[in-house]
Amino acid sequence: MDPISQTFRAYWQDFLHLTAKASQCFADADWHGLQQLSRVRFERHDQVVHELVTSLNGSLLDWPRLKAGFLQALSQHPARELALTFFNSVYARLQPGEDRPFNGREFAPIALAPYLRLPMKQDLAAVMEAVLDSANLPMALKYKGNAATQLAQRLAPMLSRSDYPLHLDVLTEPFYRNKGCYLVGRLNTDHLAIPFAIALLNHRGQLKVDALLFQKDHLSVLFGFARSDFLSLSPTPSAQLDFLRSLMPHKPASELYNALGYYKHGKSLVISELEDALARQGRFITAPGIAGLVMMVFTLEGQDQVFKVIRDRFGDSKSVTAEQVVERYHLVQRHDRVGRMADTQEFVDLRLPLSHFDSDTLAELTQSCASRVRIEGDWLLLSHCFTERRMTPMNIALGQWPERRRDILREYGQALKDIATAGIFPGDMLFKNFGVTRHGRVIFYDYDELCPLSDVTFRALPPAQYDQDHLCSEPSVCPGDVFPEEFRYFLCVGDDAKAVLGEEFAELFSPDFWQQAQQQAQAQQLGDFFPYPKALRF
Protein backbone atom coordinates (compact mmCIF):
# COMPACT_ATOMS: atom_id res chain seq x y z
CA MET A 1 0.00 0.00 0.00
CA ASP A 2 1.38 3.43 -0.90
CA PRO A 3 2.25 5.77 2.02
CA ILE A 4 -0.37 8.41 1.13
CA SER A 5 -3.38 6.09 1.12
CA GLN A 6 -2.07 4.29 4.20
CA THR A 7 -1.68 7.57 6.08
CA PHE A 8 -5.12 8.76 5.03
CA ARG A 9 -6.76 5.58 6.33
CA ALA A 10 -5.08 6.09 9.71
CA TYR A 11 -6.05 9.78 9.74
CA TRP A 12 -9.70 8.97 8.98
CA GLN A 13 -9.90 6.42 11.80
CA ASP A 14 -8.43 9.00 14.15
CA PHE A 15 -11.01 11.58 12.96
CA LEU A 16 -13.84 9.15 13.71
CA HIS A 17 -12.35 8.30 17.10
CA LEU A 18 -12.20 11.97 18.09
CA THR A 19 -15.73 12.59 16.86
CA ALA A 20 -17.10 9.59 18.77
CA LYS A 21 -15.88 11.13 22.04
CA ALA A 22 -18.39 13.97 21.70
CA SER A 23 -21.32 11.98 23.08
CA GLN A 24 -19.47 11.22 26.33
CA CYS A 25 -18.39 14.85 26.70
CA PHE A 26 -22.02 15.90 26.33
CA ALA A 27 -23.22 13.32 28.85
CA ASP A 28 -20.55 14.48 31.32
CA ALA A 29 -21.36 18.17 30.64
CA ASP A 30 -17.67 18.54 29.73
CA TRP A 31 -18.13 21.59 27.51
CA HIS A 32 -14.46 22.51 27.44
CA GLY A 33 -13.68 18.94 26.39
CA LEU A 34 -16.19 19.21 23.54
CA GLN A 35 -14.56 22.42 22.32
CA GLN A 36 -11.12 20.86 22.63
CA LEU A 37 -12.22 17.93 20.45
CA SER A 38 -13.26 20.42 17.78
CA ARG A 39 -9.90 22.24 17.93
CA VAL A 40 -7.91 19.01 17.81
CA ARG A 41 -9.87 17.81 14.75
CA PHE A 42 -9.31 21.17 13.05
CA GLU A 43 -5.54 20.96 13.49
CA ARG A 44 -5.09 17.22 12.87
CA HIS A 45 -5.25 17.30 9.04
CA ASP A 46 -2.33 19.75 8.71
CA GLN A 47 -0.33 17.90 11.37
CA VAL A 48 -0.69 14.56 9.59
CA VAL A 49 0.07 16.05 6.16
CA HIS A 50 3.15 17.83 7.53
CA GLU A 51 4.49 14.65 9.12
CA LEU A 52 3.93 12.66 5.92
CA VAL A 53 5.51 15.31 3.68
CA THR A 54 8.56 15.48 5.96
CA SER A 55 9.06 11.73 5.51
CA LEU A 56 8.79 11.80 1.71
CA ASN A 57 11.15 13.00 -1.00
CA GLY A 58 8.86 14.68 -3.49
CA SER A 59 11.41 14.82 -6.30
CA LEU A 60 11.72 11.01 -6.35
CA LEU A 61 8.01 10.20 -6.34
CA ASP A 62 6.30 8.81 -9.42
CA TRP A 63 3.18 10.99 -9.17
CA PRO A 64 1.17 9.51 -12.10
CA ARG A 65 1.66 6.04 -10.65
CA LEU A 66 0.86 7.23 -7.13
CA LYS A 67 -2.31 8.95 -8.33
CA ALA A 68 -3.56 5.87 -10.19
CA GLY A 69 -2.78 3.60 -7.25
CA PHE A 70 -4.45 5.98 -4.82
CA LEU A 71 -7.67 6.01 -6.86
CA GLN A 72 -7.72 2.23 -7.00
CA ALA A 73 -6.89 1.73 -3.32
CA LEU A 74 -9.60 4.10 -2.08
CA SER A 75 -12.30 3.71 -4.72
CA GLN A 76 -14.58 2.02 -2.17
CA HIS A 77 -13.54 4.00 0.89
CA PRO A 78 -16.58 5.52 2.68
CA ALA A 79 -14.83 8.92 2.90
CA ARG A 80 -13.25 8.78 -0.54
CA GLU A 81 -14.02 12.42 -1.41
CA LEU A 82 -12.01 13.47 1.65
CA ALA A 83 -9.22 11.16 0.52
CA LEU A 84 -8.85 13.08 -2.75
CA THR A 85 -8.47 16.33 -0.82
CA PHE A 86 -5.86 14.67 1.41
CA PHE A 87 -3.86 13.60 -1.67
CA ASN A 88 -4.10 17.16 -3.07
CA SER A 89 -2.78 18.57 0.22
CA VAL A 90 0.27 16.31 0.15
CA TYR A 91 0.91 17.06 -3.52
CA ALA A 92 0.63 20.83 -3.00
CA ARG A 93 3.30 20.74 -0.30
CA LEU A 94 5.71 18.72 -2.43
CA GLN A 95 4.91 20.23 -5.83
CA PRO A 96 4.03 23.89 -5.08
CA GLY A 97 2.52 25.91 -7.92
CA GLU A 98 1.27 22.86 -9.83
CA ASP A 99 -2.39 22.14 -10.62
CA ARG A 100 -4.13 19.95 -8.07
CA PRO A 101 -4.22 16.29 -9.17
CA PHE A 102 -7.91 15.80 -8.29
CA ASN A 103 -10.74 18.26 -8.79
CA GLY A 104 -13.08 16.54 -6.33
CA ARG A 105 -15.43 15.20 -9.01
CA GLU A 106 -13.66 11.88 -9.62
CA PHE A 107 -16.00 9.94 -7.33
CA ALA A 108 -19.78 10.02 -7.28
CA PRO A 109 -21.38 10.43 -3.83
CA ILE A 110 -22.01 7.18 -2.02
CA ALA A 111 -25.58 6.00 -2.67
CA LEU A 112 -26.28 4.97 0.90
CA ALA A 113 -29.19 6.11 3.07
CA PRO A 114 -27.64 7.29 6.38
CA TYR A 115 -31.05 7.72 7.96
CA LEU A 116 -33.87 5.66 9.44
CA ARG A 117 -37.28 5.81 7.71
CA LEU A 118 -40.40 5.62 9.87
CA PRO A 119 -43.92 5.27 8.40
CA MET A 120 -46.53 7.89 9.41
CA LYS A 121 -49.35 5.40 10.00
CA GLN A 122 -49.60 6.06 13.74
CA ASP A 123 -50.48 9.27 15.51
CA LEU A 124 -47.79 11.96 15.41
CA ALA A 125 -46.84 11.64 19.10
CA ALA A 126 -46.13 7.92 18.64
CA VAL A 127 -43.97 8.68 15.61
CA MET A 128 -41.98 11.32 17.52
CA GLU A 129 -41.47 8.85 20.35
CA ALA A 130 -40.14 6.36 17.79
CA VAL A 131 -37.70 9.06 16.61
CA LEU A 132 -36.42 9.54 20.16
CA ASP A 133 -36.18 5.75 20.63
CA SER A 134 -34.24 5.19 17.41
CA ALA A 135 -31.62 7.90 17.92
CA ASN A 136 -28.25 7.17 19.47
CA LEU A 137 -28.82 9.64 22.27
CA PRO A 138 -25.94 10.23 24.68
CA MET A 139 -28.06 9.61 27.77
CA ALA A 140 -31.57 8.55 28.75
CA LEU A 141 -34.37 11.01 28.03
CA LYS A 142 -36.60 11.46 31.07
CA TYR A 143 -40.34 11.77 30.47
CA LYS A 144 -39.90 10.66 26.86
CA GLY A 145 -43.65 10.30 26.30
CA ASN A 146 -44.28 13.88 27.43
CA ALA A 147 -41.46 15.14 25.22
CA ALA A 148 -42.88 13.28 22.20
CA THR A 149 -46.33 14.80 22.84
CA GLN A 150 -44.82 18.30 23.04
CA LEU A 151 -42.95 17.77 19.78
CA ALA A 152 -46.10 16.51 18.07
CA GLN A 153 -48.10 19.52 19.27
CA ARG A 154 -45.49 21.92 17.89
CA LEU A 155 -45.24 20.09 14.59
CA ALA A 156 -48.94 19.45 13.94
CA PRO A 157 -49.81 23.01 12.75
CA MET A 158 -47.13 22.66 10.05
CA LEU A 159 -48.83 19.63 8.48
CA SER A 160 -51.51 20.03 5.83
CA ARG A 161 -54.38 17.52 5.79
CA SER A 162 -54.31 17.51 2.01
CA ASP A 163 -50.59 16.82 1.91
CA TYR A 164 -49.95 14.79 5.05
CA PRO A 165 -46.49 13.21 5.34
CA LEU A 166 -46.11 9.64 4.16
CA HIS A 167 -43.03 8.88 6.21
CA LEU A 168 -40.34 10.46 8.34
CA ASP A 169 -36.57 10.21 7.86
CA VAL A 170 -34.18 10.92 10.73
CA LEU A 171 -30.40 10.88 11.03
CA THR A 172 -29.90 8.67 14.07
CA GLU A 173 -26.48 10.09 14.93
CA PRO A 174 -26.84 13.37 16.87
CA PHE A 175 -25.00 16.60 16.09
CA TYR A 176 -23.04 18.07 19.03
CA ARG A 177 -21.85 21.64 19.46
CA ASN A 178 -21.27 23.82 22.53
CA LYS A 179 -23.94 22.73 25.05
CA GLY A 180 -26.41 21.45 22.46
CA CYS A 181 -27.32 18.09 20.94
CA TYR A 182 -29.49 17.95 17.82
CA LEU A 183 -31.46 15.31 15.93
CA VAL A 184 -32.06 16.24 12.29
CA GLY A 185 -34.72 14.81 10.00
CA ARG A 186 -37.48 15.49 7.47
CA LEU A 187 -41.16 14.74 6.97
CA ASN A 188 -41.79 13.55 3.42
CA THR A 189 -45.02 14.27 1.53
CA ASP A 190 -45.87 13.64 -2.10
CA HIS A 191 -44.71 17.13 -3.02
CA LEU A 192 -42.14 18.35 -0.51
CA ALA A 193 -39.88 17.56 2.41
CA ILE A 194 -40.41 19.43 5.66
CA PRO A 195 -37.11 19.73 7.56
CA PHE A 196 -36.89 19.63 11.33
CA ALA A 197 -34.33 19.53 14.09
CA ILE A 198 -34.89 18.57 17.71
CA ALA A 199 -32.65 20.49 20.13
CA LEU A 200 -31.72 18.71 23.36
CA LEU A 201 -29.85 19.92 26.43
CA ASN A 202 -28.08 18.27 29.33
CA HIS A 203 -30.04 19.89 32.15
CA ARG A 204 -28.46 19.04 35.50
CA GLY A 205 -27.49 15.58 34.35
CA GLN A 206 -30.79 14.83 32.58
CA LEU A 207 -31.50 14.94 28.86
CA LYS A 208 -34.21 17.47 28.05
CA VAL A 209 -35.92 18.49 24.78
CA ASP A 210 -35.45 22.26 24.49
CA ALA A 211 -36.83 23.23 21.07
CA LEU A 212 -38.18 22.06 17.74
CA LEU A 213 -36.86 23.79 14.61
CA PHE A 214 -39.12 23.22 11.62
CA GLN A 215 -38.22 25.68 8.89
CA LYS A 216 -35.43 25.76 6.30
CA ASP A 217 -34.24 29.10 7.66
CA HIS A 218 -34.03 27.67 11.19
CA LEU A 219 -31.80 24.85 9.97
CA SER A 220 -29.77 27.19 7.78
CA VAL A 221 -28.89 29.32 10.80
CA LEU A 222 -28.19 26.18 12.85
CA PHE A 223 -25.64 25.06 10.24
CA GLY A 224 -24.53 28.64 9.51
CA PHE A 225 -21.07 29.89 8.53
CA ALA A 226 -20.77 32.01 11.70
CA ARG A 227 -20.90 28.98 14.00
CA SER A 228 -18.34 26.42 15.07
CA ASP A 229 -18.36 22.96 13.54
CA PHE A 230 -20.55 20.09 14.70
CA LEU A 231 -19.25 16.78 15.91
CA SER A 232 -21.43 14.09 14.38
CA LEU A 233 -20.30 10.53 13.79
CA SER A 234 -20.71 9.63 10.10
CA PRO A 235 -18.64 6.92 8.38
CA THR A 236 -20.01 8.14 5.00
CA PRO A 237 -19.77 11.96 4.90
CA SER A 238 -21.09 12.35 1.33
CA ALA A 239 -24.31 10.49 2.20
CA GLN A 240 -24.78 12.61 5.30
CA LEU A 241 -24.17 15.76 3.24
CA ASP A 242 -26.67 14.72 0.58
CA PHE A 243 -29.31 14.36 3.29
CA LEU A 244 -28.53 17.78 4.74
CA ARG A 245 -28.57 19.42 1.33
CA SER A 246 -32.08 18.04 0.76
CA LEU A 247 -33.11 20.09 3.80
CA MET A 248 -31.09 23.20 2.88
CA PRO A 249 -30.84 23.20 -0.94
CA HIS A 250 -29.55 26.78 -1.15
CA LYS A 251 -26.58 26.19 1.13
CA PRO A 252 -23.31 25.42 -0.73
CA ALA A 253 -21.84 21.98 -0.19
CA SER A 254 -18.57 23.62 0.89
CA GLU A 255 -20.36 25.35 3.77
CA LEU A 256 -21.97 22.12 4.96
CA TYR A 257 -18.68 20.22 4.88
CA ASN A 258 -17.16 23.04 6.95
CA ALA A 259 -20.09 22.83 9.39
CA LEU A 260 -19.20 19.19 10.07
CA GLY A 261 -15.50 19.81 10.60
CA TYR A 262 -14.27 18.72 7.14
CA TYR A 263 -12.53 22.06 6.63
CA LYS A 264 -9.98 20.99 4.06
CA HIS A 265 -12.59 19.38 1.83
CA GLY A 266 -14.87 22.39 2.28
CA LYS A 267 -11.98 24.57 1.14
CA SER A 268 -11.43 22.30 -1.87
CA LEU A 269 -15.11 22.63 -2.80
CA VAL A 270 -14.82 26.43 -2.60
CA ILE A 271 -12.45 26.15 -5.57
CA SER A 272 -14.84 23.84 -7.46
CA GLU A 273 -17.77 26.19 -6.79
CA LEU A 274 -15.63 29.10 -7.94
CA GLU A 275 -14.78 27.29 -11.18
CA ASP A 276 -18.48 26.66 -11.80
CA ALA A 277 -19.26 30.34 -11.21
CA LEU A 278 -16.47 31.44 -13.56
CA ALA A 279 -17.96 29.23 -16.28
CA ARG A 280 -21.00 31.53 -16.10
CA GLN A 281 -18.76 34.45 -17.09
CA GLY A 282 -18.88 36.44 -13.85
CA ARG A 283 -16.44 39.30 -13.20
CA PHE A 284 -14.25 39.99 -10.18
CA ILE A 285 -15.22 43.42 -8.87
CA THR A 286 -14.36 45.46 -5.79
CA ALA A 287 -16.72 44.53 -2.96
CA PRO A 288 -19.31 47.19 -2.09
CA GLY A 289 -18.79 49.18 1.10
CA ILE A 290 -16.12 51.41 2.59
CA ALA A 291 -12.65 50.30 1.51
CA GLY A 292 -10.64 48.72 4.32
CA LEU A 293 -7.33 50.21 5.44
CA VAL A 294 -5.74 46.78 5.94
CA MET A 295 -7.48 44.47 3.45
CA MET A 296 -8.40 44.96 -0.19
CA VAL A 297 -11.69 43.08 -0.68
CA PHE A 298 -13.17 41.90 -3.98
CA THR A 299 -15.93 39.52 -5.00
CA LEU A 300 -17.15 37.54 -8.00
CA GLU A 301 -20.44 38.71 -9.44
CA GLY A 302 -23.23 36.28 -8.65
CA GLN A 303 -21.20 34.50 -5.97
CA ASP A 304 -21.79 34.87 -2.21
CA GLN A 305 -18.10 35.08 -1.42
CA VAL A 306 -15.44 37.73 -0.92
CA PHE A 307 -11.66 37.54 -1.28
CA LYS A 308 -9.54 39.49 1.22
CA VAL A 309 -5.92 40.36 0.43
CA ILE A 310 -3.63 42.15 2.90
CA ARG A 311 -2.41 45.51 1.59
CA ASP A 312 1.29 46.36 1.47
CA ARG A 313 0.75 49.57 3.46
CA PHE A 314 -1.93 50.20 6.03
CA GLY A 315 -3.73 53.43 6.88
CA ASP A 316 -2.04 55.75 9.37
CA SER A 317 -4.57 54.86 12.08
CA LYS A 318 -3.55 51.19 11.95
CA SER A 319 -0.63 50.01 14.09
CA VAL A 320 -0.88 46.28 13.35
CA THR A 321 1.48 44.26 11.18
CA ALA A 322 0.54 41.82 8.41
CA GLU A 323 1.71 38.94 10.62
CA GLN A 324 -0.58 40.07 13.45
CA VAL A 325 -3.53 40.31 11.07
CA VAL A 326 -2.97 36.73 9.88
CA GLU A 327 -2.71 35.47 13.45
CA ARG A 328 -6.01 37.16 14.33
CA TYR A 329 -7.76 35.38 11.48
CA HIS A 330 -6.21 32.13 12.70
CA LEU A 331 -7.53 32.88 16.21
CA VAL A 332 -11.08 33.13 14.88
CA GLN A 333 -10.67 29.86 12.94
CA ARG A 334 -9.76 28.06 16.17
CA HIS A 335 -12.21 29.90 18.45
CA ASP A 336 -15.87 29.33 19.21
CA ARG A 337 -17.55 31.80 16.83
CA VAL A 338 -20.88 31.72 18.76
CA GLY A 339 -22.88 32.57 15.63
CA ARG A 340 -21.39 36.07 15.42
CA MET A 341 -18.04 35.75 13.61
CA ALA A 342 -17.75 34.69 9.99
CA ASP A 343 -15.79 31.58 9.07
CA THR A 344 -12.79 32.08 6.78
CA GLN A 345 -10.77 29.90 4.44
CA GLU A 346 -7.09 30.64 3.95
CA PHE A 347 -5.47 30.13 0.53
CA VAL A 348 -1.86 30.12 -0.59
CA ASP A 349 -0.98 30.55 -4.28
CA LEU A 350 -4.57 30.89 -5.47
CA ARG A 351 -4.79 31.29 -9.26
CA LEU A 352 -7.64 33.29 -10.81
CA PRO A 353 -8.23 33.96 -14.54
CA LEU A 354 -7.03 37.44 -15.44
CA SER A 355 -9.70 37.94 -18.10
CA HIS A 356 -12.47 37.93 -15.45
CA PHE A 357 -11.13 40.95 -13.54
CA ASP A 358 -12.69 44.38 -13.73
CA SER A 359 -9.95 46.81 -14.77
CA ASP A 360 -10.28 49.08 -11.72
CA THR A 361 -10.24 46.11 -9.35
CA LEU A 362 -7.16 44.67 -11.05
CA ALA A 363 -5.39 48.03 -10.87
CA GLU A 364 -6.08 48.38 -7.13
CA LEU A 365 -4.92 44.83 -6.44
CA THR A 366 -1.66 45.15 -8.34
CA GLN A 367 -0.92 48.55 -6.81
CA SER A 368 -1.96 48.20 -3.16
CA CYS A 369 -1.19 44.47 -2.74
CA ALA A 370 1.82 44.15 -5.03
CA SER A 371 3.80 41.90 -2.67
CA ARG A 372 0.99 39.32 -2.72
CA VAL A 373 -0.11 39.62 -6.33
CA ARG A 374 1.64 38.70 -9.54
CA ILE A 375 0.55 38.06 -13.11
CA GLU A 376 1.65 34.88 -14.87
CA GLY A 377 0.40 34.69 -18.44
CA ASP A 378 -3.40 34.55 -18.35
CA TRP A 379 -3.54 34.14 -14.57
CA LEU A 380 -3.45 36.36 -11.53
CA LEU A 381 -1.70 34.60 -8.67
CA LEU A 382 -2.53 35.53 -5.07
CA SER A 383 0.29 34.29 -2.87
CA HIS A 384 -1.96 34.63 0.19
CA CYS A 385 -5.61 35.52 0.79
CA PHE A 386 -8.68 34.72 2.86
CA THR A 387 -12.20 34.06 1.64
CA GLU A 388 -15.41 34.72 3.56
CA ARG A 389 -19.14 34.51 2.96
CA ARG A 390 -20.40 37.77 1.41
CA MET A 391 -22.88 39.80 3.44
CA THR A 392 -24.42 43.25 3.16
CA PRO A 393 -22.19 45.65 5.13
CA MET A 394 -24.19 46.94 8.09
CA ASN A 395 -23.64 50.62 7.25
CA ILE A 396 -25.16 49.97 3.81
CA ALA A 397 -28.01 47.84 5.21
CA LEU A 398 -29.03 50.63 7.61
CA GLY A 399 -29.44 52.96 4.64
CA GLN A 400 -31.07 50.47 2.30
CA TRP A 401 -33.68 49.19 4.76
CA PRO A 402 -34.80 52.11 6.97
CA GLU A 403 -37.83 50.13 8.14
CA ARG A 404 -35.47 47.52 9.61
CA ARG A 405 -32.97 49.91 11.20
CA ARG A 406 -33.94 49.21 14.80
CA ASP A 407 -34.00 45.44 14.30
CA ILE A 408 -30.52 45.57 12.74
CA LEU A 409 -29.22 47.76 15.57
CA ARG A 410 -30.63 45.32 18.14
CA GLU A 411 -28.88 42.49 16.33
CA TYR A 412 -25.66 44.52 16.38
CA GLY A 413 -25.94 45.18 20.11
CA GLN A 414 -26.58 41.49 20.79
CA ALA A 415 -23.66 40.53 18.54
CA LEU A 416 -21.29 42.66 20.64
CA LYS A 417 -22.59 41.04 23.82
CA ASP A 418 -22.26 37.52 22.38
CA ILE A 419 -18.71 38.15 21.14
CA ALA A 420 -17.72 39.55 24.55
CA THR A 421 -19.29 36.55 26.31
CA ALA A 422 -17.10 34.35 24.10
CA GLY A 423 -14.02 36.13 25.46
CA ILE A 424 -13.27 38.29 22.41
CA PHE A 425 -12.95 42.05 21.99
CA PRO A 426 -13.77 43.12 18.40
CA GLY A 427 -11.49 46.17 18.51
CA ASP A 428 -12.88 48.23 15.63
CA MET A 429 -16.63 48.22 16.25
CA LEU A 430 -17.68 50.54 13.42
CA PHE A 431 -20.80 49.41 11.55
CA LYS A 432 -18.80 48.89 8.33
CA ASN A 433 -17.00 45.96 9.95
CA PHE A 434 -20.22 43.99 10.48
CA GLY A 435 -22.44 42.33 7.89
CA VAL A 436 -26.16 41.55 7.72
CA THR A 437 -27.15 38.09 6.47
CA ARG A 438 -30.26 37.24 4.49
CA HIS A 439 -31.76 36.03 7.78
CA GLY A 440 -31.25 39.48 9.31
CA ARG A 441 -28.44 38.38 11.62
CA VAL A 442 -25.52 40.72 12.25
CA ILE A 443 -22.11 39.05 11.91
CA PHE A 444 -18.62 40.44 12.61
CA TYR A 445 -16.20 39.92 9.73
CA ASP A 446 -13.23 42.31 10.07
CA TYR A 447 -10.61 40.87 12.43
CA ASP A 448 -7.77 43.39 11.97
CA GLU A 449 -7.96 44.66 15.56
CA LEU A 450 -9.67 41.70 17.25
CA CYS A 451 -8.04 40.26 20.35
CA PRO A 452 -8.81 38.16 23.44
CA LEU A 453 -10.46 40.14 26.23
CA SER A 454 -7.44 39.34 28.40
CA ASP A 455 -5.29 41.60 26.19
CA VAL A 456 -7.35 44.70 27.00
CA THR A 457 -7.70 46.93 30.08
CA PHE A 458 -11.18 48.45 30.31
CA ARG A 459 -11.19 51.74 32.19
CA ALA A 460 -13.63 54.44 33.13
CA LEU A 461 -12.94 57.90 31.76
CA PRO A 462 -11.22 60.05 34.38
CA PRO A 463 -13.31 63.02 35.56
CA ALA A 464 -12.61 66.30 33.78
CA GLN A 465 -10.75 68.89 35.85
CA TYR A 466 -11.75 71.78 33.64
CA ASP A 467 -14.67 72.42 31.30
CA GLN A 468 -12.37 72.47 28.30
CA ASP A 469 -11.00 69.00 29.09
CA HIS A 470 -13.70 67.39 26.94
CA LEU A 471 -12.02 69.06 23.97
CA CYS A 472 -8.79 67.13 24.53
CA SER A 473 -8.17 64.39 21.99
CA GLU A 474 -7.49 61.54 24.46
CA PRO A 475 -7.19 60.96 28.21
CA SER A 476 -3.87 59.63 29.50
CA VAL A 477 -3.70 56.06 28.26
CA CYS A 478 -1.44 53.03 28.31
CA PRO A 479 -1.19 50.43 25.53
CA GLY A 480 -4.25 48.20 25.68
CA ASP A 481 -6.42 50.74 27.51
CA VAL A 482 -10.03 50.97 26.28
CA PHE A 483 -12.68 53.42 27.51
CA PRO A 484 -16.15 51.94 26.76
CA GLU A 485 -17.85 55.26 27.52
CA GLU A 486 -16.27 56.61 24.34
CA PHE A 487 -18.13 54.03 22.23
CA ARG A 488 -21.21 56.26 22.44
CA TYR A 489 -19.57 58.97 20.35
CA PHE A 490 -19.34 56.85 17.22
CA LEU A 491 -22.10 54.25 17.78
CA CYS A 492 -25.03 56.32 19.09
CA VAL A 493 -25.31 58.54 16.04
CA GLY A 494 -28.92 59.25 15.00
CA ASP A 495 -32.20 58.83 16.84
CA ASP A 496 -32.54 55.09 16.16
CA ALA A 497 -29.04 54.30 17.41
CA LYS A 498 -29.52 56.47 20.50
CA ALA A 499 -32.79 54.71 21.32
CA VAL A 500 -31.62 51.13 20.67
CA LEU A 501 -27.92 51.11 21.54
CA GLY A 502 -27.92 54.03 23.94
CA GLU A 503 -30.85 52.75 25.99
CA GLU A 504 -31.52 49.04 25.35
CA PHE A 505 -27.80 48.15 25.27
CA ALA A 506 -26.49 50.84 27.61
CA GLU A 507 -24.30 48.28 29.43
CA LEU A 508 -21.99 48.16 26.40
CA PHE A 509 -20.80 51.67 27.30
CA SER A 510 -19.82 50.73 30.84
CA PRO A 511 -16.43 49.25 31.79
CA ASP A 512 -18.30 47.06 34.29
CA PHE A 513 -19.87 44.97 31.50
CA TRP A 514 -16.54 44.31 29.79
CA GLN A 515 -14.71 43.66 33.05
CA GLN A 516 -17.36 41.11 34.04
CA ALA A 517 -16.97 39.43 30.63
CA GLN A 518 -13.21 39.34 31.25
CA GLN A 519 -13.72 37.65 34.61
CA GLN A 520 -16.01 35.02 33.08
CA ALA A 521 -13.46 34.33 30.33
CA GLN A 522 -10.64 34.02 32.88
CA ALA A 523 -12.77 31.62 34.92
CA GLN A 524 -13.46 29.67 31.71
CA GLN A 525 -17.20 30.06 32.14
CA LEU A 526 -18.95 29.17 28.90
CA GLY A 527 -22.08 31.11 28.04
CA ASP A 528 -25.30 29.66 26.65
CA PHE A 529 -25.69 30.39 22.94
CA PHE A 530 -28.90 29.09 21.45
CA PRO A 531 -28.83 29.01 17.63
CA TYR A 532 -32.59 29.40 17.43
CA PRO A 533 -35.17 32.01 18.52
CA LYS A 534 -36.39 32.06 22.11
CA ALA A 535 -39.95 31.60 20.84
CA LEU A 536 -39.10 28.06 19.72
CA ARG A 537 -37.95 26.94 23.17
CA PHE A 538 -40.27 24.75 25.21
Secondary structure, DSSP 8 states (H G I E B T S, - for coil): --HHHHHHHHHHHHHHHHHHTHHHHHHTT-HHHHHHHHHHHHHHHHHHHHHHHHH--GGG--HHHHHHHHHHHTTT-TTHHHHHHHHHHHHHHHSTTS--S--S-SS-------EEEEE--S-HHHHHHHHHHHS--SS-BTTHHHHHHHHHHHHGGG--GGG--SEEEEEEEEEEETTEEEEEEEEE-SS-EEEEEEEEEEETTEEEEEEEE-SHHHHHHHT-TTS---B---S-HHHHHHHHHHH-TTS-HHHHHHHTT-HHHHHHHHHHHHHHHHTTT--EEE-SSS--SSEEEEEETT-SEEEEEE-SS--TT----HHHHHHHHHHHHHS--TTTB--EEEEEEEEEEGGGB-HHHHHHHHHHTGGGEEEETTEEEEEEEEEEE--EEHHHHHHH-GGGHHHHHHHHHHHHHHHHHTTEE-S---GGGEEE-TTS-EEE---TT-EEGGG-EE------SSGGGGGSS--S--TTEE-GGGHHHHHS-SHHHHHIIIIITGGGGSHHHHHHHHHHHHTT------SS-GGGB-
